[in-house]
Amino acid sequence: MPKIETFDAANFWKNAYAHQRGKLLKKVDVPEDQIIVLASKKYVELPAALKYEIETSGITKKELQ
């Protein structure tokens, strides 16, 4: 059984600027009006379903730079 790759989103979120967070949220199909609100929150304050989607989406840090 293959291992699911996960993105270290908590570490990325802590060190990212708002525009980088917004880019990440766009990649997981978050509506534009919610991106503004969510990008300013701490990672632990995001909904669990959204965190799961981000971590298992297959996005790499290189794609977000």
C-alpha positions in Angstrom: 0.0 0.0 0.0 1.6 3.3 -1.0 2.2 6.0 1.6 0.1 9.1 1.3 2.4 12.1 0.8 1.6 15.1 3.0 2.5 18.7 2.7 4.0 20.3 5.8 1.3 23.0 5.8 1.6 24.1 9.4 5.3 25.0 8.9 4.6 26.6 5.5 1.7 28.7 7.0 3.8 29.9 9.9 6.6 31.2 7.6 4.4 32.4 4.6 3.3 35.8 3.7 -0.5 36.5 3.0 -0.1 36.3 -0.8 1.6 32.9 -0.5 -1.2 31.6 1.8 -3.7 32.9 -0.7 -2.0 31.1 -3.5 -2.2 27.8 -1.5 -5.9 28.4 -0.7 -6.6 29.0 -4.4 -5.0 25.7 -5.3 -7.4 23.8 -3.1 -10.4 25.7 -4.5 -11.4 28.0 -1.7 -13.8 30.8 -2.8 -12.2 34.2 -3.3 -14.2 35.9 -0.5 -13.1 33.3 2.0 -9.4 33.5 1.0 -9.1 37.0 2.4 -10.5 35.9 5.8 -8.6 32.6 6.1 -5.2 33.9 5.0 -5.1 36.1 8.1 -5.8 33.3 10.5 -3.4 31.0 12.2 -3.1 27.5 10.8 -4.7 25.9 13.8 -7.8 28.1 13.4 -8.5 26.8 10.0 -11.4 24.2 9.6 -10.2 20.6 10.0 -11.5 19.6 6.6 -9.6 22.4 4.9 -6.4 21.5 6.7 -6.8 17.9 5.6 -7.4 19.0 2.0 -4.3 21.1 2.0 -2.1 18.4 3.5 -3.2 15.7 1.2 -3.5 17.8 -2.0 -0.1 16.9 -3.4 1.0 20.5 -3.5 4.7 21.1 -3.1 6.4 24.1 -1.5 8.1 24.8 -4.8 4.7 25.4 -6.5 3.9 28.1 -4.0 7.1 30.2 -4.3 
